[in-house]
């Protein structure tokens, strides 16, 4: 039986992954900008403790979704007040070794 923390982490990954994927698939720049900043922060924190799942939304899949969300936000546009979050998400992804 998985630890409670693992179950909660997977539930968070699943919910966040579905939300981000829906925004990316609908080319919604504003919501991609909102989610990218939060997702990048979570991925940065979790990267040090990555346990590697084979679920639908493991860490690697969420990294790809985060990069996609940043790209959609930049290509489709987002309100100016979200620019700091997008810049922070880009910085985190680059520091983690991902091209955005």
N, C-alpha and C positions, 0 to 999 in steps of 0.2 A: 504494500500500500504506500503510495507516495506521501511525502511529508506535506503538511498543510501549506507550507510556504511554496512548495513546488506546484501544488494545485492552484493556489491563488495567483502565482506568477503566470502559469499557463492560461488561466482565465483572463488575466489582464492582457496578455499577448494576443489572445484570440479576439477579444473585444476591440482592442486598439487596432489590430491588424485588419479586421473587417471594416472599421470606420475609415481608416486611411486608404484601404484599397477602393472603397466606394468613392471617396473624394478624388483619387487618382483616376479611376475609370471614368468619372463624370467630368474630368478636367476642371474641377472647381478650385481655382487658384487661391481664393480666400481661405477655404477650409484646409487646403493643403498647407498653407502658410501657418495656420493655427496648429495643426497636428504635427507638422514637421519639427517645430521647436520642442514640444513636449516629448515626442517620440525620440528625438536625438538625445535628449537629456537622459531618458530612461535607458536607452541603449548604452550610453556612456557609463552609467552607473552599473548596469548589469554586465557589461563586458568583462569586468574584473572577476565576476563570479559565474561566468557563462557555463552552464551545465550541458548544453547541447541536446536539444530534443529533436525528435523526428516528427513532431506535430505539424499541423498545417501552418502555424505561425511560429517557427523557431526564430532564434536570434538573427540568423543570416537572412532569412526571408524579410524580417522587419527592417534590417539594414537596407536591403534593396528597396523596400517600400518607402523608407525615409528619403533615400536619394531620389526616387521617383517623385515623391511629394514636393521636394525642393525644386525639382525641374519643372513640374507642373505649375507651382506657385510663380516661378520666375517667368515662364512662358505665357501663362494666362493672366498674370497680374494679381495683385492683392492690395488692400488698403495700406497706406503709408504707415499707419500706426503699428503694423505687424512686421515692419522691416527689420527691427532689431532681433526678433525671434528667428526670422529666416537667416539673417547673417550668423546668428549663434548656431543654428542647426548646420549651416555650411561649415563653420569652423570646427564643430565637433566631428562631423563626418570626415573632414580632411585630416584632422588629428588622428582619427581612427584608421586612416589610410585609404579612404574611399574618395573617388573623384566625383565631384558634383558640378 
